[in-house]
Amino acid sequence: MSLRLLTRRIVATPSRLRPLARTLVTPSQPATASVTEAPKADAEAPAESAPSGFKLQPRQSRGGFVNGRPIYLDAQATTPMDPRVLDKMLPLLTEQYGNPHSRTHAYGWEAEELVENAREEVAKLINAGPKDIVFTSGATESNNLIVKGIANFHKSKKKHIITTQTEHKCVLDSCRFLQSQGFEVTYLPVGPTGLVSLDELKAALRPDTSLVSIMFVNNEIGVIQPIAEISRVIKEYAKEQGVTKPLLHTDAAQAVGKVPVDVEAMGIDVMSISGHKIYGPKGVGAAYVRRRPRVRLEPLIHGGGQERGLRSGTVPAPIVVGLGEAARLAREEMAADHAHVSRLSKRLVEGINENVGYVVRNGDPEHGYPGCVNLSFAYVEGESLLMALKDVALSSGSACTSASLEPSYVLRALGASDDMAHSSLRFGIGRFTTDEEIEMVIKRITQVVTKLRDMSPLWEMAVEEGIDLSTIEWSGH
Ligand SMILES: Cc1ncc(COP(=O)(O)O)c(C=O)c1O
């Protein structure tokens, strides 16, 4: 034991690599620019030098571009890694490169300790125990592991699964795959704001339902499902019917770290987490798999038996440590992040409302995450909007597949018309979004929507001439 401790000290992080307290990207400051006051190039600002050796560019804004790059407003697709996360990871990419499963030397012990600290941080964020956390490559893998793993484990007695029509593709496609293997899946519809109905859930439950998989925050419209109530409905059903309780899974890739998630209080059995949605690295995530009472599932990957045998393969210590630090920061800063994102979200919606008419907000702002604002601009094609808004990085409500532009299945599930689904944009606001960027985006949206509508014959007919477009009989050629 004393040898172990001694050797550990010898390979401890050299001081030059030890993370220093620093902020590379300044968190947003109070409003500094207005629509009329375009941000000035700030060429005089000195270049900051990061402890990691990177030379940092001073911030230069021109048009919508910041440092020659578009304003990033796509926080649901991914988030920039917090520089404090990078600081934590760097020593593991240089000096502390041990395999966390090596038992015979200090490099391994050191990496193991760092991985276990990260596990604790992820667990604390969701009020779980560290042993309930299984590291994976991201939420796609966690969702596949949980949905297929639970279905397969219980298949001799239970072959029914319930999910919703608005899940992420990785849940929907895992369910479709299971259907091809003989399972039955109920895809619950959602109401006009994207919420599932508890009554419809109750009616769909069956004695052979092994799993209910309902996402926490939707990635396209930000709606938050009532997970605690969903859990209650499932428990009541099992009690009334005298059957074993179906397990509750929630894909919380867009929720963890953004809104409070408490697996105990909310009665969640299994959950999926992604690193790159919470300012952590890409390629890492976690599955929460409750141990008491124990959730049984079949692994997808077989091998060395790491991660309780549920996910074989060497745990990638650098990115796992990054996930742990991202989780710690999210826990400590969640209230501040939420207040910041809410304020900017409110300003964005107000600013667009003041300047542009015929805009519909998709989702449910009452029960939604404010950092995801999905708007449909009537009489404007979402893709044309995106093309004209080259200086803002956004997503549209059209899933661009190889051959066609299909309207988003999530918006369709809300009952949106194809036109409105096609004209939608998703604004993703995050920890590093600034007031200046929001003002610039309001200004650019106003300019571009006005210009596109001025050129649109539909806009002219419907709004300027008051013709009801649904009464027109279009002639084909
Ligand atoms: C709700 C949801 N689930 C799952 C995923 C997949 O996450 P990952 O990129 O970690 O595989 C995403 C990311 O787009 C998501 O938004």
The ligand as a Gaussian input file, in Angstrom:
#p B3LYP/6-31G(d) Opt

LIG

0 1
 C      -32.042000      14.080000     -27.610000
 C      -30.781000      13.515000     -28.156000
 N      -30.502000      12.227000     -28.003000
 C      -29.375000      11.671000     -28.456000
 C      -28.450000      12.413000     -29.149000
 C      -27.195000      11.768000     -29.632000
 O      -26.121000      12.154000     -28.819000
 P      -24.617000      11.804000     -29.148000
 O      -24.161000      12.788000     -30.163000
 O      -23.907000      11.941000     -27.839000
 O      -24.568000      10.405000     -29.644000
 C      -28.695000      13.768000     -29.358000
 C      -27.769000      14.587000     -30.144000
 O      -28.053000      15.068000     -31.197000
 C      -29.891000      14.339000     -28.855000
 O      -30.169000      15.635000     -29.025000

